[in-house]
Amino acid sequence: ADLIGMDTISYIANAIYEELKDPLYAPPIILKKMVAAGWLGRKTGRGFYEYKK
């Protein structure tokens, strides 16, 4: 997920959930929190891991 970007993963997860409307496919809360905090992965230097520039 860090390589692709949390914002991209979030967009895809939301699209799947909106199409299926099944709680099983609801985006994880941690993903929403990470995007809101700006922790988008390698492109911002922080995601699930911290990246040194």
Contacts in CASP RR format, 6 or more apart in sequence:
PFRMAT RR
TARGET T0000
AUTHOR 0000-0000-0000
METHOD contacts of the structure
MODEL  1
ADLIGMDTISYIANAIYEELKDPLYAPPIILKKMVAAGWLGRKTGRGFYE
YKK
1 9 0 8 1.000
1 41 0 8 1.000
1 47 0 8 1.000
1 48 0 8 1.000
2 41 0 8 1.000
2 42 0 8 1.000
2 47 0 8 1.000
2 48 0 8 1.000
2 49 0 8 1.000
2 51 0 8 1.000
3 41 0 8 1.000
3 42 0 8 1.000
5 40 0 8 1.000
5 41 0 8 1.000
5 42 0 8 1.000
5 43 0 8 1.000
6 31 0 8 1.000
6 34 0 8 1.000
6 35 0 8 1.000
6 38 0 8 1.000
6 39 0 8 1.000
6 40 0 8 1.000
6 41 0 8 1.000
6 47 0 8 1.000
7 35 0 8 1.000
7 40 0 8 1.000
9 31 0 8 1.000
10 27 0 8 1.000
10 31 0 8 1.000
10 32 0 8 1.000
10 35 0 8 1.000
13 25 0 8 1.000
13 27 0 8 1.000
13 28 0 8 1.000
13 31 0 8 1.000
14 27 0 8 1.000
16 25 0 8 1.000
17 25 0 8 1.000
17 26 0 8 1.000
17 27 0 8 1.000
34 40 0 8 1.000
34 47 0 8 1.000
38 44 0 8 1.000
38 46 0 8 1.000
39 46 0 8 1.000
39 47 0 8 1.000
40 46 0 8 1.000
40 47 0 8 1.000
41 47 0 8 1.000
41 48 0 8 1.000
41 49 0 8 1.000
41 51 0 8 1.000
42 51 0 8 1.000
45 51 0 8 1.000
45 53 0 8 1.000
END
